[in-house]
Amino acid sequence: MASSNFDITRKFVRVMRTLPNGLIEFEFAVGDPDVAVELVMPKAAFEEFCAANHVEVLTAAKAAPVDADAADADFQWNLHQATHQRFR
């Protein structure tokens, strides 16, 4: 079995957007930033959540996989995109 870099002590947040009503849409991941859940929280709750989980905030550069090929591009989307744009 190949060794893995999966580390459950590392937690990641990637902010997707801030809504006009102040809610923060973000992705939260444990161990692997590419496997995340999408969450929405008010700003104060989001800041408390991040502090309690000692998250690493991912920037746009960290968010995009460096070696993603065209075949994987079809699977690079989030829930916001799925509800606001048409897919093939």
Order of alpha helices (4+ residues) and beta strands (2+ residues): beta-beta-beta-alpha-beta-alpha-alpha-alpha
